[in-house]
């Protein structure tokens, strides 16, 4: 039946009552929920009252009915140990809530669905695979009059095949002799299900996300599974682009958290949070997200059963509370297990296992301050420069490093006082002819950095180091008092000469690890103390998360990239600048002591 946007009509559907009861249990606090899920439920209630939308339950009820009447469990056990194979797949309230959102809202007075895209973010073991598969099957039948084509896509074909095999096994249970004449291909070349009806047709295919081979795809529903494993946004966008011919298209991304905080998926999570907080408006994107809350420093109360329930919508259904408690205690006592438990069981993104820094410490420190370049230039700060002059056809970075002395603020321990705050200003350069290729191959958000002002594209096949010189000149014109600039001269003599000609005090600074250790440790300490500001630079954070380090003797440290395709250039340039500052300050202290003795 049709329900008007005023929310005053009575719904006959039992599903509707179940969904509303679920929503109210979240909003009332009766059911433990993370902040994101609370915002999602509020958004749903607001949308019911919105004059922009009609709310019609018929398609949603149809899909729920198809799933519950035709789909059965193919494996598994109930919490009491009873085998589930062959028993009807009955949807949980949160799953019906998702379906009601996706299929219930229409632009006012039209048959055009409001949501074109969805992001579903839940931990493992919450029935995600069977839900994705059943939803794909039911959506195919719902959209059959349009000639429904549905792609189930994962980074690894094995993941897609899990959902495909679920549908295939269910077809076998429904029609063992295939009297309904489904055309099924399940071989090394293709995995698809196809059937013509009197009033339409369906086509379901499992694919691996391979943008180089999928330019000709055409579909009205795309299911992007486990997108935390997608290496580039193109793996997702190629499927999204395949839907442009349809009005009521639907792109569904569904995943668990991963350990790459520079990935497309993590950026997607961040974007979705902005939508929920209404700092970004995206009316066509539906979001369902459950995860454990993080404290400002990144800590998670991961042994708390209430947190377990917040993160897992199927807690007490497919998630055994006692198993969660046991796994959390293992994670407590075995740090090697902790990251996997946080990511897979609590849906908390973690840094890669080899990552040295806790990015949350840096973000907490940086978030205390909000000075603009103009404000920084006017401060009584002595600035020191550094440059990481990498290969001419790759990322190059420059940095300024300064200290604002005696600034009143709160440190990481929450103690108010006057402290020395270190400030890092970074900028990068990349040849434009290489940018698109590198962004796709290595997943570097170069164009996003350009749009945000952290990077310039060089209009040449290689990085023109004269542009780096020009940046330092520009910063000096803005008012930054640059005392000295450090770099390794062996990488570019032309840059060295250009800086000298521009009047900078350029110091040859070879990349000895014991020297770089000093800058590394200083930056690390300032972040841990909550006294480091880097202008909220995404590019700097990207590099921080790619730093792997090995502890040496005498507090020395040797650092490198986690993987060859990762970049650390912004951080490296900052280390050069910090070293220059530390050495210059050391020289000044020596001079002061010498004059005192005279």
TIRO-661515 format. One line per field, with one value per residue (C-alpha): residue number from 1; residue in one letter; chain; x, y, z. Coordinates in steps of 0.25 Angstrom, whole numbers, plus 2048, in hexadecimal, padded with zeros to 3 digits. Example, Ala and Ser with C-alpha at 12.3 -4.5 7.8 and 13.67 -1.06 7.14 Angstrom:
2
nr: c(1, 2) $
rest: c(A, S) $
kette: c(A, A) $
u: c(831, 837) $
v: c(7EE, 7FC) $
w: c(81F, 81D) $
//
This chain:
598
nr: c(1, 2, 3, 4, 5, 6, 7, 8, 9, 10, 11, 12, 13, 14, 15, 16, 17, 18, 19, 20, 21, 22, 23, 24, 25, 26, 27, 28, 29, 30, 31, 32, 33, 34, 35, 36, 37, 38, 39, 40, 41, 42, 43, 44, 45, 46, 47, 48, 49, 50, 51, 52, 53, 54, 55, 56, 57, 58, 59, 60, 61, 62, 63, 64, 65, 66, 67, 68, 69, 70, 71, 72, 73, 74, 75, 76, 77, 78, 79, 80, 81, 82, 83, 84, 85, 86, 87, 88, 89, 90, 91, 92, 93, 94, 95, 96, 97, 98, 99, 100, 101, 102, 103, 104, 105, 106, 107, 108, 109, 110, 111, 112, 113, 114, 115, 116, 117, 118, 119, 120, 121, 122, 123, 124, 125, 126, 127, 128, 129, 130, 131, 132, 133, 134, 135, 136, 137, 138, 139, 140, 141, 142, 143, 144, 145, 146, 147, 148, 149, 150, 151, 152, 153, 154, 155, 156, 157, 158, 159, 160, 161, 162, 163, 164, 165, 166, 167, 168, 169, 170, 171, 172, 173, 174, 175, 176, 177, 178, 179, 180, 181, 182, 183, 184, 185, 186, 187, 188, 189, 190, 191, 192, 193, 194, 195, 196, 197, 198, 199, 200, 201, 202, 203, 204, 205, 206, 207, 208, 209, 210, 211, 212, 213, 214, 215, 216, 217, 218, 219, 220, 221, 222, 223, 224, 225, 226, 227, 228, 229, 230, 231, 232, 233, 234, 235, 236, 237, 238, 239, 240, 241, 242, 243, 244, 245, 246, 247, 248, 249, 250, 251, 252, 253, 254, 255, 256, 257, 258, 259, 260, 261, 262, 263, 264, 265, 266, 267, 268, 269, 270, 271, 272, 273, 274, 275, 276, 277, 278, 279, 280, 281, 282, 283, 284, 285, 286, 287, 288, 289, 290, 291, 292, 293, 294, 295, 296, 297, 298, 299, 300, 301, 302, 303, 304, 305, 306, 307, 308, 309, 310, 311, 312, 313, 314, 315, 316, 317, 318, 319, 320, 321, 322, 323, 324, 325, 326, 327, 328, 329, 330, 331, 332, 333, 334, 335, 336, 337, 338, 339, 340, 341, 342, 343, 344, 345, 346, 347, 348, 349, 350, 351, 352, 353, 354, 355, 356, 357, 358, 359, 360, 361, 362, 363, 364, 365, 366, 367, 368, 369, 370, 371, 372, 373, 374, 375, 376, 377, 378, 379, 380, 381, 382, 383, 384, 385, 386, 387, 388, 389, 390, 391, 392, 393, 394, 395, 396, 397, 398, 399, 400, 401, 402, 403, 404, 405, 406, 407, 408, 409, 410, 411, 412, 413, 414, 415, 416, 417, 418, 419, 420, 421, 422, 423, 424, 425, 426, 427, 428, 429, 430, 431, 432, 433, 434, 435, 436, 437, 438, 439, 440, 441, 442, 443, 444, 445, 446, 447, 448, 449, 450, 451, 452, 453, 454, 455, 456, 457, 458, 459, 460, 461, 462, 463, 464, 465, 466, 467, 468, 469, 470, 471, 472, 473, 474, 475, 476, 477, 478, 479, 480, 481, 482, 483, 484, 485, 486, 487, 488, 489, 490, 491, 492, 493, 494, 495, 496, 497, 498, 499, 500, 501, 502, 503, 504, 505, 506, 507, 508, 509, 510, 511, 512, 513, 514, 515, 516, 517, 518, 519, 520, 521, 522, 523, 524, 525, 526, 527, 528, 529, 530, 531, 532, 533, 534, 535, 536, 537, 538, 539, 540, 541, 542, 543, 544, 545, 546, 547, 548, 549, 550, 551, 552, 553, 554, 555, 556, 557, 558, 559, 560, 561, 562, 563, 564, 565, 566, 567, 568, 569, 570, 571, 572, 573, 574, 575, 576, 577, 578, 579, 580, 581, 582, 583, 584, 585, 586, 587, 588, 589, 590, 591, 592, 593, 594, 595, 596, 597, 598) $
rest: c(X, X, X, X, X, X, X, X, X, X, X, X, X, X, X, X, X, X, X, X, X, X, X, X, X, X, X, X, X, X, X, X, X, X, X, X, X, X, X, X, X, X, X, X, X, X, X, X, X, X, X, X, X, X, X, X, X, X, X, X, X, X, X, X, X, X, X, X, X, X, X, X, X, X, X, X, X, X, X, X, X, X, X, X, X, X, X, X, X, X, X, X, X, X, X, X, X, X, X, X, X, X, X, X, X, X, X, X, X, X, X, X, X, X, X, X, X, X, X, X, X, X, X, X, X, X, X, X, X, X, X, X, X, X, X, X, X, X, X, X, X, X, X, X, X, X, X, X, X, X, X, X, X, X, X, X, X, X, X, X, X, X, X, X, X, X, X, X, X, X, X, X, X, X, X, X, X, X, X, X, X, X, X, X, X, X, X, X, X, X, X, X, X, X, X, X, X, X, X, X, X, X, X, X, X, X, X, X, X, X, X, X, X, X, X, X, X, X, X, X, X, X, X, X, X, X, X, X, X, X, X, X, X, X, X, X, X, X, X, X, X, X, X, X, X, X, X, X, X, X, X, X, X, X, X, X, X, X, X, X, X, X, X, X, X, X, X, X, X, X, X, X, X, X, X, X, X, X, X, X, X, X, X, X, X, X, X, X, X, X, X, X, X, X, X, X, X, X, X, X, X, X, X, X, X, X, X, X, X, X, X, X, X, X, X, X, X, X, X, X, X, X, X, X, X, X, X, X, X, X, X, X, X, X, X, X, X, X, X, X, X, X, X, X, X, X, X, X, X, X, X, X, X, X, X, X, X, X, X, X, X, X, X, X, X, X, X, X, X, X, X, X, X, X, X, X, X, X, X, X, X, X, X, X, X, X, X, X, X, X, X, X, X, X, X, X, X, X, X, X, X, X, X, X, X, X, X, X, X, X, X, X, X, X, X, X, X, X, X, X, X, X, X, X, X, X, X, X, X, X, X, X, X, X, X, X, X, X, X, X, X, X, X, X, X, X, X, X, X, X, X, X, X, X, X, X, X, X, X, X, X, X, X, X, X, X, X, X, X, X, X, X, X, X, X, X, X, X, X, X, X, X, X, X, X, X, X, X, X, X, X, X, X, X, X, X, X, X, X, X, X, X, X, X, X, X, X, X, X, X, X, X, X, X, X, X, X, X, X, X, X, X, X, X, X, X, X, X, X, X, X, X, X, X, X, X, X, X, X, X, X, X, X, X, X, X, X, X, X, X, X, X, X, X, X, X, X, X, X, X, X, X, X, X, X, X, X, X, X, X, X, X, X, X, X, X, X, X, X, X, X, X, X, X, X, X, X, X, X, X, X, X, X, X, X, X, X, X) $
kette: c(A, A, A, A, A, A, A, A, A, A, A, A, A, A, A, A, A, A, A, A, A, A, A, A, A, A, A, A, A, A, A, A, A, A, A, A, A, A, A, A, A, A, A, A, A, A, A, A, A, A, A, A, A, A, A, A, A, A, A, A, A, A, A, A, A, A, A, A, A, A, A, A, A, A, A, A, A, A, A, A, A, A, A, A, A, A, A, A, A, A, A, A, A, A, A, A, A, A, A, A, A, A, A, A, A, A, A, A, A, A, A, A, A, A, A, A, A, A, A, A, A, A, A, A, A, A, A, A, A, A, A, A, A, A, A, A, A, A, A, A, A, A, A, A, A, A, A, A, A, A, A, A, A, A, A, A, A, A, A, A, A, A, A, A, A, A, A, A, A, A, A, A, A, A, A, A, A, A, A, A, A, A, A, A, A, A, A, A, A, A, A, A, A, A, A, A, A, A, A, A, A, A, A, A, A, A, A, A, A, A, A, A, A, A, A, A, A, A, A, A, A, A, A, A, A, A, A, A, A, A, A, A, A, A, A, A, A, A, A, A, A, A, A, A, A, A, A, A, A, A, A, A, A, A, A, A, A, A, A, A, A, A, A, A, A, A, A, A, A, A, A, A, A, A, A, A, A, A, A, A, A, A, A, A, A, A, A, A, A, A, A, A, A, A, A, A, A, A, A, A, A, A, A, A, A, A, A, A, A, A, A, A, A, A, A, A, A, A, A, A, A, A, A, A, A, A, A, A, A, A, A, A, A, A, A, A, A, A, A, A, A, A, A, A, A, A, A, A, A, A, A, A, A, A, A, A, A, A, A, A, A, A, A, A, A, A, A, A, A, A, A, A, A, A, A, A, A, A, A, A, A, A, A, A, A, A, A, A, A, A, A, A, A, A, A, A, A, A, A, A, A, A, A, A, A, A, A, A, A, A, A, A, A, A, A, A, A, A, A, A, A, A, A, A, A, A, A, A, A, A, A, A, A, A, A, A, A, A, A, A, A, A, A, A, A, A, A, A, A, A, A, A, A, A, A, A, A, A, A, A, A, A, A, A, A, A, A, A, A, A, A, A, A, A, A, A, A, A, A, A, A, A, A, A, A, A, A, A, A, A, A, A, A, A, A, A, A, A, A, A, A, A, A, A, A, A, A, A, A, A, A, A, A, A, A, A, A, A, A, A, A, A, A, A, A, A, A, A, A, A, A, A, A, A, A, A, A, A, A, A, A, A, A, A, A, A, A, A, A, A, A, A, A, A, A, A, A, A, A, A, A, A, A, A, A, A, A, A, A, A, A, A, A, A, A, A, A, A, A, A, A, A, A, A, A, A, A, A, A, A, A, A, A, A, A, A, A, A) $
u: c(800, 804, 808, 809, 815, 80E, 80F, 801, 7FB, 7F9, 801, 7FC, 809, 80F, 81C, 819, 816, 822, 82B, 825, 827, 835, 837, 831, 839, 846, 841, 83C, 849, 842, 84B, 85A, 85E, 86A, 869, 868, 85C, 855, 857, 852, 845, 843, 845, 83B, 830, 833, 832, 824, 81F, 826, 81E, 828, 825, 81A, 81B, 816, 818, 813, 821, 828, 81D, 81E, 82D, 82C, 822, 82A, 836, 82E, 826, 830, 83E, 843, 850, 85A, 863, 865, 85F, 856, 85B, 856, 85D, 851, 855, 850, 852, 845, 83D, 837, 840, 838, 83D, 840, 83A, 847, 847, 838, 83C, 846, 83D, 832, 83B, 841, 833, 829, 82D, 829, 82A, 81D, 812, 81B, 81F, 82E, 835, 83C, 848, 852, 85D, 85F, 86B, 869, 874, 873, 87D, 87F, 875, 869, 863, 868, 86B, 85D, 857, 85E, 85B, 84C, 84B, 851, 847, 83B, 83F, 841, 832, 82D, 834, 831, 828, 834, 83C, 844, 853, 85A, 869, 86F, 87D, 889, 898, 89A, 890, 890, 888, 87E, 87C, 878, 86B, 86A, 86A, 860, 856, 85A, 858, 84A, 846, 84A, 841, 835, 836, 83F, 83C, 83D, 82F, 82E, 83A, 844, 850, 85C, 86A, 874, 882, 890, 88B, 87D, 875, 866, 858, 84E, 83F, 834, 826, 819, 81B, 82A, 837, 842, 851, 85A, 869, 875, 881, 88F, 891, 89A, 898, 8A1, 898, 88A, 888, 87C, 874, 865, 85D, 852, 857, 865, 86A, 878, 87C, 887, 88C, 897, 89F, 89D, 8AB, 8A5, 898, 897, 894, 887, 884, 885, 878, 871, 874, 86D, 860, 85E, 853, 84A, 841, 83F, 84D, 853, 862, 864, 872, 873, 87F, 886, 891, 8A0, 8AE, 8B1, 8AD, 8B1, 8A8, 89B, 893, 898, 896, 888, 885, 88A, 881, 875, 877, 877, 86A, 864, 869, 863, 870, 86F, 861, 85F, 850, 852, 85C, 856, 85F, 85F, 86B, 86D, 87B, 881, 884, 892, 898, 89F, 8AD, 8A8, 8A5, 899, 892, 893, 890, 883, 877, 86F, 879, 878, 869, 86A, 873, 86C, 85D, 85C, 861, 85A, 855, 861, 86B, 86D, 86F, 878, 881, 883, 887, 891, 897, 898, 8A0, 8A9, 8AB, 8AE, 8B8, 8BE, 8C1, 8C3, 8B4, 8AF, 8AF, 8A8, 89D, 89B, 89A, 892, 88A, 888, 889, 894, 89D, 8AC, 8B9, 8C1, 8C8, 8D6, 8D1, 8DA, 8D1, 8C4, 8BC, 8B2, 8BD, 8C1, 8B2, 8AF, 8BB, 8B9, 8AA, 8AD, 8B2, 8AC, 8B6, 8B6, 8C2, 8C0, 8BF, 8CC, 8D4, 8D1, 8D6, 8E3, 8E9, 8F6, 8F3, 8FC, 8FA, 8FC, 8FA, 8F8, 8FD, 8F9, 8F9, 8F6, 8E9, 8E4, 8DF, 8E8, 8E5, 8EA, 8E8, 8E9, 8EB, 8EA, 8E7, 8DD, 8E3, 8DB, 8CD, 8C2, 8BB, 8B7, 8C1, 8BE, 8BD, 8B2, 8BB, 8B9, 8C6, 8D0, 8D7, 8DF, 8D6, 8DD, 8D7, 8D9, 8D5, 8D7, 8D5, 8D6, 8D9, 8D5, 8D6, 8C8, 8CB, 8CE, 8C4, 8B7, 8C0, 8C6, 8B9, 8B2, 8BE, 8C2, 8B5, 8BC, 8B1, 8BA, 8AE, 8A7, 8B4, 8B5, 8A6, 8A9, 8B6, 8C0, 8C6, 8C9, 8C9, 8D5, 8D2, 8DD, 8E1, 8EA, 8EA, 8F0, 8F8, 8F8, 8E9, 8EE, 8F8, 8EC, 8E4, 8EE, 8EF, 8E0, 8E0, 8EB, 8E2, 8D7, 8DF, 8E5, 8F3, 8FB, 908, 90E, 90A, 90F, 90F, 918, 920, 923, 915, 914, 920, 917, 90D, 919, 91E, 910, 90E, 91B, 918, 90B, 913, 910, 91A, 91A, 921, 925, 91F, 922, 918, 920, 916, 91B, 919, 90B, 908, 909, 8FE, 8F6, 8F6, 8F4, 8E7, 8E2, 8E4, 8DD, 8D1, 8D0, 8D1, 8C5, 8CE, 8CF, 8C7, 8C8, 8BC, 8B3, 8BA, 8B4, 8C1, 8CA, 8C1, 8C1, 8D0, 8D0, 8C8, 8D2, 8DE, 8E4, 8F0, 8FA, 900, 90F, 918, 919, 90B, 90E, 904, 905, 8F8, 8F3, 8E6, 8DD, 8DB, 8E3, 8D7, 8D4, 8D9, 8DF, 8E5, 8DD, 8E2, 8F0, 8F1, 8EC, 8F7, 901, 8FB, 8FB, 909, 90D, 905, 90C, 91A, 918, 913, 91E, 928, 921, 922, 931, 933, 92C, 934, 941, 93D, 93A, 948, 94F) $
v: c(800, 80E, 817, 826, 82E, 834, 826, 827, 81B, 80E, 802, 7F4, 7EE, 7E6, 7E9, 7F8, 7F6, 7EE, 7F8, 803, 7FC, 7FA, 808, 80C, 802, 809, 817, 815, 80E, 801, 7FA, 7FD, 805, 80D, 81C, 819, 810, 81A, 824, 81A, 818, 826, 829, 81E, 825, 832, 82D, 827, 835, 83C, 843, 83F, 830, 826, 819, 80C, 7FF, 7F6, 7F4, 7F2, 7E8, 7E0, 7DF, 7DA, 7D0, 7CB, 7C9, 7C2, 7B9, 7B5, 7B6, 7AB, 7AA, 7A2, 7A0, 7A4, 7A1, 7A9, 7AD, 7A1, 798, 794, 793, 79E, 798, 797, 7A0, 7AD, 7BA, 7C3, 7D1, 7D9, 7E7, 7EE, 7E7, 7EB, 7F9, 7F9, 7F4, 7FE, 80A, 805, 802, 80A, 819, 81F, 82D, 834, 831, 828, 819, 81D, 817, 821, 818, 815, 810, 809, 807, 7FB, 7FA, 7EE, 7E5, 7D6, 7CB, 7D4, 7CC, 7D6, 7CB, 7C5, 7D3, 7D8, 7CC, 7CB, 7DA, 7D9, 7CD, 7D5, 7E2, 7DA, 7D6, 7E3, 7EA, 7DF, 7E8, 7F1, 7E5, 7E5, 7E3, 7E1, 7E0, 7DB, 7E0, 7DE, 7E1, 7D2, 7C9, 7BF, 7C9, 7CC, 7BD, 7BB, 7C3, 7BD, 7AF, 7B2, 7B6, 7AA, 7A0, 7A7, 7A5, 797, 795, 79C, 795, 789, 785, 793, 792, 7A1, 7A1, 7AB, 7AC, 7AA, 7AB, 7A8, 7A5, 7AC, 7B6, 7BA, 7B9, 7BE, 7BB, 7BF, 7BD, 7C3, 7C6, 7CA, 7D8, 7D9, 7D3, 7D1, 7D0, 7CE, 7CD, 7CC, 7D4, 7D8, 7E7, 7E9, 7F7, 7F4, 7E9, 7EF, 7FB, 7F5, 7F1, 7F5, 7F3, 7F9, 7F3, 7F1, 7EB, 7EE, 7E4, 7E6, 7F3, 7F4, 7EB, 7F5, 7FA, 806, 80E, 80A, 7FC, 801, 80C, 804, 7FC, 809, 80F, 803, 807, 815, 810, 80D, 816, 80D, 807, 803, 802, 7FB, 7FA, 7F1, 7EE, 7EC, 7F5, 7F3, 7F7, 801, 80F, 815, 80C, 80F, 808, 810, 81D, 818, 816, 824, 829, 822, 827, 835, 833, 82E, 83A, 843, 849, 844, 842, 836, 832, 826, 81F, 815, 811, 806, 806, 7FE, 7FF, 800, 80F, 814, 81D, 82A, 823, 817, 80D, 804, 7FE, 7F0, 7E7, 7EE, 7E5, 7F2, 7F6, 7E8, 7EA, 7F8, 7F3, 7E7, 7E8, 7D8, 7D8, 7CC, 7C7, 7C2, 7C9, 7C1, 7CB, 7C1, 7BF, 7CE, 7CF, 7C4, 7CA, 7D8, 7D2, 7CB, 7D8, 7DF, 7D5, 7D3, 7E0, 7D9, 7D5, 7E2, 7E9, 7DE, 7DE, 7ED, 7ED, 7E0, 7DF, 7ED, 7F4, 7FE, 802, 7FF, 803, 7F9, 7EF, 7F5, 803, 80A, 816, 817, 820, 824, 82A, 833, 837, 83A, 843, 84A, 84C, 855, 860, 867, 871, 876, 878, 887, 886, 87D, 887, 892, 88A, 88C, 87F, 87B, 872, 867, 860, 852, 84B, 83D, 83D, 82F, 82A, 835, 82D, 82B, 832, 83D, 845, 851, 855, 860, 85D, 868, 869, 872, 874, 876, 874, 872, 865, 857, 84C, 83D, 83A, 845, 84F, 85E, 866, 86D, 864, 864, 85F, 85A, 85D, 856, 85C, 852, 853, 849, 849, 83E, 83E, 83F, 835, 82A, 82E, 826, 819, 81A, 81D, 811, 807, 80B, 811, 81F, 82A, 833, 83B, 83C, 842, 84C, 850, 852, 85A, 850, 84E, 854, 84D, 850, 852, 84A, 83B, 83D, 845, 852, 855, 864, 863, 85F, 86B, 874, 86E, 872, 87F, 881, 87D, 887, 892, 88E, 891, 884, 887, 87B, 87A, 86E, 862, 854, 84A, 83F, 845, 839, 838, 845, 84F, 858, 85A, 85D, 868, 86E, 86F, 876, 87F, 883, 886, 87B, 875, 867, 85C, 84F, 844, 836, 82B, 825, 81D, 822, 830, 82D, 826, 833, 83A, 82D, 82C, 83B, 83B, 82E, 834, 841, 839, 830, 83D, 843, 84F, 84C, 854, 850, 858, 84C, 847, 83A, 839, 839, 82F, 826, 826, 824, 817, 811, 812, 806, 807, 7FE, 801, 801, 803, 810, 814, 815, 811, 80E, 810, 80C, 80A, 7FF, 7FB, 800, 806, 80E, 81C, 823, 830, 83A, 834, 832, 841, 845, 83C, 844, 851, 84D, 848, 856, 85C, 854, 855, 864, 865, 85D, 866, 872, 86C, 869, 878, 87D, 874, 879, 888, 885, 880, 88C) $
w: c(800, 7FE, 80A, 809, 80D, 818, 820, 824, 81C, 822, 81C, 81B, 819, 824, 81E, 820, 82F, 831, 82A, 833, 83F, 83C, 839, 846, 84E, 849, 84B, 859, 85E, 860, 856, 857, 84B, 846, 843, 834, 835, 83D, 833, 828, 82F, 832, 823, 820, 829, 823, 815, 818, 81C, 810, 805, 7FB, 7FB, 7FB, 802, 7FC, 802, 7F7, 7F0, 7FE, 802, 7F5, 7F7, 805, 801, 7F6, 7FF, 80A, 801, 7F7, 7FE, 808, 810, 809, 815, 824, 831, 83B, 848, 84F, 845, 83C, 82D, 824, 817, 80F, 819, 814, 814, 81D, 81D, 82A, 82D, 829, 81B, 819, 81D, 812, 807, 80C, 80A, 7FD, 7F6, 7FE, 7FB, 7EE, 7E9, 7EC, 7E2, 7D9, 7D8, 7D9, 7E5, 7EE, 7F1, 7E6, 7EE, 7FB, 805, 80F, 819, 823, 82A, 825, 829, 829, 81D, 813, 808, 808, 809, 7FD, 7F5, 7F9, 7F6, 7E8, 7E5, 7EA, 7E3, 7D6, 7D7, 7DB, 7CF, 7C5, 7BD, 7BA, 7B6, 7C3, 7C2, 7CF, 7D2, 7DF, 7DF, 7E8, 7E7, 7E8, 7DF, 7EB, 7F3, 7E8, 7E6, 7F5, 7F2, 7E4, 7EA, 7F4, 7E9, 7E1, 7ED, 7F0, 7E1, 7E2, 7EF, 7E9, 7DB, 7DC, 7CD, 7C8, 7C2, 7C3, 7B8, 7BF, 7B6, 7BF, 7BC, 7C7, 7C0, 7BF, 7B6, 7BB, 7C8, 7C4, 7C6, 7BB, 7B9, 7B0, 7B5, 7AE, 7B4, 7B4, 7B7, 7C1, 7C0, 7CC, 7CB, 7D4, 7D0, 7D5, 7D5, 7C9, 7C3, 7B7, 7B2, 7B6, 7AE, 7A7, 7B3, 7B4, 7C0, 7C9, 7D6, 7DB, 7E8, 7EB, 7F6, 800, 7FA, 805, 7FC, 7F0, 7EC, 7E4, 7E3, 7D5, 7D9, 7DF, 7D5, 7C9, 7CE, 7D2, 7C4, 7BE, 7C3, 7BD, 7B3, 7BE, 7C7, 7D3, 7D4, 7E1, 7E4, 7F1, 7F8, 804, 80C, 819, 81E, 819, 81D, 812, 817, 809, 802, 7F9, 804, 810, 808, 805, 814, 817, 80C, 811, 81F, 81A, 813, 820, 828, 81C, 819, 80B, 804, 7FC, 7FB, 7F2, 7FB, 806, 811, 81B, 824, 831, 838, 846, 84A, 84B, 855, 851, 852, 84A, 856, 855, 862, 85A, 866, 869, 865, 863, 859, 852, 851, 84B, 840, 83C, 838, 839, 847, 84E, 840, 838, 841, 84E, 85A, 861, 855, 853, 862, 860, 854, 85A, 866, 85C, 855, 863, 866, 858, 851, 844, 844, 848, 83A, 834, 83F, 83E, 82F, 82C, 839, 83D, 830, 834, 829, 82E, 828, 820, 829, 825, 827, 832, 836, 83D, 833, 83E, 847, 83B, 838, 846, 847, 83A, 83D, 849, 840, 833, 82F, 820, 818, 819, 828, 829, 820, 82A, 836, 83D, 837, 831, 826, 820, 813, 80D, 800, 7FC, 7ED, 7E8, 7DA, 7D0, 7CB, 7D9, 7E6, 7EB, 7F8, 7FF, 80E, 818, 826, 832, 841, 847, 855, 862, 85C, 866, 863, 868, 866, 864, 873, 874, 87B, 878, 877, 86E, 864, 858, 84C, 840, 832, 825, 818, 80C, 7FD, 7F1, 7E2, 7D8, 7C9, 7C3, 7B8, 7C2, 7CC, 7C7, 7C5, 7D3, 7DA, 7D3, 7D5, 7E3, 7E9, 7EC, 7ED, 7E5, 7DF, 7ED, 7F2, 7E7, 7E9, 7F8, 7F5, 7FA, 7ED, 7DF, 7D2, 7C9, 7BB, 7B6, 7B5, 7C1, 7CE, 7CB, 7D8, 7D5, 7DA, 7E7, 7E8, 7E4, 7F0, 7FA, 7F4, 7F4, 803, 806, 7FF, 808, 814, 818, 81D, 817, 81F, 817, 80E, 80F, 804, 7FE, 7F3, 7EB, 7E6, 7DF, 7DD, 7D5, 7E1, 7EA, 7E0, 7DF, 7EE, 7EF, 7E4, 7EB, 7F7, 801, 80A, 805, 80D, 807, 810, 80C, 810, 81B, 823, 831, 82C, 827, 834, 83C, 833, 833, 842, 844, 83C, 843, 850, 84D, 847, 854, 85C, 855, 850, 841, 836, 827, 822, 821, 815, 80F, 807, 813, 81A, 80E, 80F, 81E, 81D, 813, 81C, 821, 82B, 831, 83F, 840, 84B, 853, 850, 841, 837, 828, 820, 812, 80A, 80E, 800, 7F3, 7ED, 7FA, 7FC, 808, 801, 809, 816, 811, 80D, 81B, 821, 819, 81D, 82C, 82B, 826, 831, 83C, 837, 835, 843, 848, 842, 848, 856, 854, 850, 85C, 865, 85E, 85F, 86E, 870, 86A) $
//
